[in-house]
Amino acid sequence: MKERSKDLRVRRTITSIRKAFFELVLEKNYNEISITELTERAGINRKTFYLHFSSLDDFVSEIEEEIVLDILEHIGKNAEEFDLAGCITNFYMYLESCNEVQQKLLCDEHYSFFYESVTEGVLRSAPFTKFFEQTDYPSIVRSYTISITFIYRDWLKSGKALPFDVLTREASRIIENGYAGIIKK
């Protein structure tokens, strides 16, 4: 993550850009958001935006990095201990605690690029690298691990038809049983 100035004006500018972006996320799909609209909403000019970020993608990358760190804070210990059920439960609890913007960024199909980038960041972390090294086919296990989020997304689409504890228990059971079949003995 970039080191930001402690200057109050810079912090206010970044806060304004973030607030405007989050408002736009709730209103539009990513491909519909322009720098012009973002900067107008933030009350700054385009040059000011480009003093801090090279592009909208650069700005979004910073938000992705923050979410990766936040997720790892919630599930990293479980991954280090090879606790699949703990990873899943704490990841789902993290998703449930997210605000509306974060949930849209992580679960809405129009922001799938965001989810994929965050997922890659989490799965490249040290705890998950060790986790995947426990198998002969880490790329297959990585793909399998990604299904955890799809289970959650389907649960959201169904209107949370199952109780949360059933979701976490059954997702954990399915993932653990599959993983147990390919772990190195």
N, C-alpha and C positions, 0 to 999 in steps of 0.2 A: 504494500500500500504506500502511496506517496506521502512523504512528509509535508505537512501543510504549515504555512506561516501561522504564527501566533497572533499576527496582526488582526485586530478586531474587524477591520473592514473586509479583509480576505475571508475570515470566518463567516461574516454576515453574507457575503456574496455567495459562498459555497452553500450555505444554508438556504439562501433564496433559490438557487439553482435546483437543489435537491427537492425542496418543497414544491416548486413548479413542476419538476419532473414527476414526482409522485402523484400530483393532481392529474397530470396528463395521462399517466399510466392507468388511472381509474376511468378515464374517459375514452381512451383510444388504444389501438394496437400500436406496437412499437414503430412499424413502418409508416405510420401516419403522423409521427411526431417529428417536427422540424426544429432545427436550431433557432430559427426565427421565432417560431411560436413559443419555444421554451424560454428564450431570452426576454421576449415581451412579457410573458407571464411572470418571470423572475424579476422584472423591473431593471434589467441591465441591458447593455448593448452587446452585440455579437463579439466585438473586439475583447470585451471583458471576459466573455466565456472562453475565447481562444487564448487568453492569457493563462488560463488554468487547465484547459483540456484541449487536446488536438482534434477531437471529434466527439460526437455523441457516444460512439462506441467506447472511446477512451473513458468518458465519464461513467458509463454503465459498467465498465470493467472494474472500476473502483468500488462500486456497490456490490458487484459479484464477489470481490475479494473479502469485503466485510461480512457478507453472509456466509462464505466458506468458513471464515474464522469463527463465526458465531455457531455454526453447525458443529464444527470440530470441538468447540467448547462444551457442547451438549452431549456429543457421542464419542469423542476421541478416546476417553478412558475405556469405554466399553469395547471399542475396536482393538485397543492395545491388549485387552484381556481376552480377546476372541469371544466376547459375549454377544452373540448375534441377537438374542432376544432383547438384551439391554440396548443395543444399537437401534433396533427397530422401534422399540417402545419410546426411547428418548428422542429419536428422530421424529416420530409421529407427534410426540408431545411438543417438540419444537415447532413443527408445522402448525399445530393447533394454537400455539401461543403467538404466531405471527399476526401482524396487523393485515388489513385488507390489501394493502399495496404489496407487501411481501408475499402473501398467498397468491396474488395474481401473478407476480413475477415468477414464482416457483411452480405454479400449478396450471396456469392458463396456457392453452395450446398456442396462442399467438405470441407467447413469450418463451417458447420452447428453447430458443437459443440461450436464454438466460439460465434456465434450469440445467441445460446440458453443460454450460460453462461452469456453473457452481458444482455440478456433479463431478466433473473432471477434476476440479480443484480439491474436492473432498477425497476422491479416490486416489489422487496422486500423493496425498499426505502420508507421512511415515507410518501411522498406525494401520492404514489400509494397505500400504505396500507390503507390510509384514503379513497381514491377513491373506493377501493373494498369494504370497510366496508359500503358503501352507499347502498349495495344490500343484498338480502337474500342469494345469491349464488355467493360468491366471486370467487370460483374456475371456474365457468362457465364464469364469466366476464373476468377473467385473460386469459382464452383461447381465448375468443373473441377479447380481446385487442391485442393478439399476431398476429391476422390477419392483423393488420395495416402494419406490415413489409412485409407480403406476398403480399399485394396489391402493395407495392412499388417494390418488387422483380419482380412481373409479369410485371409491367410497364417497368422496365429495360429490361427484356427479350423481350418485344415487340418492343424494340428499341425506347422507349419513344414516342410511337405513339400519345398519348394524350399530350396536353400542360400541363405544370406543375401545373398551376392554376386550371385546370379542375380536374387533379388527386387529389389535396389537397381538393378541394371543394366537390367532389363526395365521396371520402373516408371519409371525415368528416361527410357528410350527412348520409351515410350508418351506420357508427359507432354510431353517436349521436342518430339516430332514434332507433336503436336496444337497446342501453343503456337506452334510455328514457322509454322503455317498462318494464324494470325490476328494476328501481331505487325505493327505499323505499319512500313512500309518507308520 
